[in-house]
Each structure stands twice: as structure tokens, then as C-alpha cells.
Amino acid sequence: MRIIRFRGRSFDLDNFLKKPLFAHLSTMSEEGPRDSPVWFHWERERIWIIGITSTDSFPKRIQKNPKCAIGIVNFDLYRGLVLHAGFRGDAEVKSFDNEIAYRLLSRYLGPHEERWDPRFRNLDDSNVLICFRPETVVIRDQSYVPAKEMK
């Protein structure tokens, strides 16, 4: 994976990707680009995303065209924090793996599955995993000094 740092203002990518942020998965359809906000898990330089085959259309789009992009932003208006990582690469639809899914979901829902919203408990093979392999990532720290009335 080639990392492109923006004008010397950068940040630690691995620490950034440990945070429970939203990613935006961009895929291509016959009608043009599509964007899907998703939860993700970063492991071994791969981004993992759960797809629900009954409701999510992005797994089918990835099967037709594996080229995609992912954007992740950590934004805090009051602190003036703006960290962005933009990935380009290929994705593959894989069989569901409970261990990867648990690691992904526990980042957002906590370690105790019995306390999770019922929609996320006991997922099975009706789900798939998207394995995104980044070719490049652009890392930008675009943080700023917030206006005094924002503090």
C-alpha cells in the first residue's frame, strides 16, 4: 500500500483506523457512482465491512466491478479537528466469518454481544464480508483553529 501524505501535515494511520468512525464506501453501478456509509474494521492492511445480502446492494456492485474507494473522516467542529484518509483499491466479497464480524461490531457496540441491539446479534451466512485491499491511501490533517464562539 502506498501512503501519500499531504503537505507534511499528517497523522498515524493505524491509530486513526482504530477509532469507531464511519467510512464511506464508493462503488460503481450502471447508473454511476454510489456511496454507502459503513462501519469497518482495519486488520492486516485490509478494511473489512459487513454486507447484508438481503438489504445491501454494494456486495453485488463489487462482484461486478471490484474497483472502489473508501473515505474516512474524523471531524470535531469545536476542536477544529479534521483528519481524512482516502483509500483507492479493490474489494472482494467473501464468506461470512464470525470472528472478523465480532471484532468489527465490538468496536461500535462494545465487547458484550448480549447487550447489542438485536439486529447485530447472531449474524450468520446470510451476511457477507467485504475485504478491501488498498492500493493507495491519501492522509490529510486539515485541522484548523476554531473560531472563539465555537469553543
Secondary structure, 3 states (H helix, E strand, C coil): CEEEECCCCCCCHHHHHCCCCCEEEEEEECCEEEEEEECCEEECCEEEEEEECCCCCHHHHHHHCCEEEEEEEEEECCCCEEEEEEEEEEEEEEECCHHHHHHHHHHHHCCCHHHCCHHHCCCCCCEEEEEEEEEEEEEEECCCCCCHHHC
